[in-house]
Amino acid sequence: MNFKEFEQCGLKRSLDLLSGKWKPLILHHLFQEKEIRFIELWRKMPRVSKKVLVEQLQQMQEHHIIERIELKGFPPQVYYRLHQDTEPLGPALQILDGWGKNR
């Protein structure tokens, strides 16, 4: 495989988009909840700082993996949900989850 083929590899692109300590866990929670408020997501991931969680969510948003919904009000409510193109990842994440539990 030459460099150009390597750069165009679908697996490499997928792993690049999902790389990060928290991104797979964020996706795991979004596949379970479908839509979740930022504070609820942060509480489900107690070892991540708010700053890092925001950074990971912004990166995923930029790559159209998730969508951010902000409802006006005081205080404003921010929700996250999967982008429609992300749905096919569900079965793959379930397989990885099961594989990890059995290791």
C-alpha positions as a printed Julia matrix, in Angstrom:
103×3 Matrix{Float64}:
   0.0     0.0    0.0
   1.47    3.33  -1.0
   1.04    6.58   0.92
  -1.84    7.83  -1.24
  -3.77    4.56  -0.8
  -3.05    4.69   2.93
  -4.43    8.23   3.22
  -7.59    7.2    1.34
  -8.18    4.09   3.44
 -11.66    4.17   4.97
 -10.53    2.55   8.22
  -7.78    5.14   8.67
 -10.25    7.98   8.03
 -12.75    6.5   10.48
 -10.14    6.07  13.19
  -8.86    9.62  12.62
 -12.39   11.02  13.06
 -13.05    8.95  16.2
  -9.63    9.27  17.78
  -9.57   10.76  21.23
  -9.92    9.24  24.64
 -13.56   10.24  25.09
 -15.12   10.21  21.62
 -16.1     6.51  21.58
 -17.67    6.89  25.05
 -19.56    9.99  23.96
 -20.92    8.03  21.01
 -21.8     5.11  23.28
 -23.93    7.38  25.48
 -25.54    9.09  22.48
 -26.52    5.74  20.96
 -28.18    4.84  24.27
 -29.89    8.17  24.95
 -30.42    9.49  21.38
 -30.32   13.06  22.75
 -28.6    14.18  25.92
 -27.96   17.46  27.72
 -24.34   18.49  28.14
 -24.5    18.33  31.95
 -26.03   14.83  31.88
 -23.32   13.62  29.52
 -20.62   15.15  31.71
 -22.06   13.43  34.8
 -21.96   10.06  33.03
 -18.25   10.63  32.36
 -16.94   11.77  35.76
 -13.23   11.56  34.98
 -13.32   14.0   32.07
 -13.0    17.73  32.66
 -15.65   20.03  31.22
 -12.99   21.69  29.06
 -11.87   18.42  27.47
 -15.45   17.25  26.98
 -16.33   20.52  25.23
 -13.25   20.18  22.98
 -14.13   16.6   22.02
 -17.76   17.55  21.35
 -16.67   20.53  19.19
 -14.38   18.32  17.13
 -17.14   15.79  16.6
 -19.52   18.58  15.66
 -17.04   19.97  13.11
 -16.81   16.53  11.49
 -20.62   16.16  11.39
 -20.61   13.18  13.74
 -22.92   14.86  16.25
 -25.27   17.83  16.29
 -25.53   20.52  18.94
 -28.94   21.94  19.8
 -29.21   25.05  21.97
 -32.58   26.03  23.43
 -32.91   29.66  24.37
 -33.81   30.46  27.94
 -32.16   31.03  31.24
 -30.04   29.13  31.64
 -29.75   27.97  28.02
 -30.1    24.23  27.56
 -27.6    22.52  25.29
 -28.36   19.09  23.87
 -26.3    16.77  21.7
 -27.5    14.06  19.36
 -26.03   11.91  16.64
 -25.87   13.23  13.11
 -28.0    11.07  10.82
 -24.9     9.85   8.95
 -23.49    8.45  12.21
 -26.25    5.86  12.73
 -24.36    3.04  10.93
 -21.66    3.2   13.65
 -24.07    1.77  16.24
 -23.59   -1.94  15.45
 -19.81   -1.5   15.17
 -19.65    0.15  18.61
 -21.81   -2.62  20.1
 -19.41   -5.22  18.72
 -16.42   -3.34  20.16
 -18.22   -3.02  23.51
 -18.9    -6.76  23.65
 -15.38   -7.6   22.55
 -13.91   -5.35  25.25
 -16.11   -6.88  27.96
 -14.9   -10.38  27.02
 -11.2    -9.5   27.08
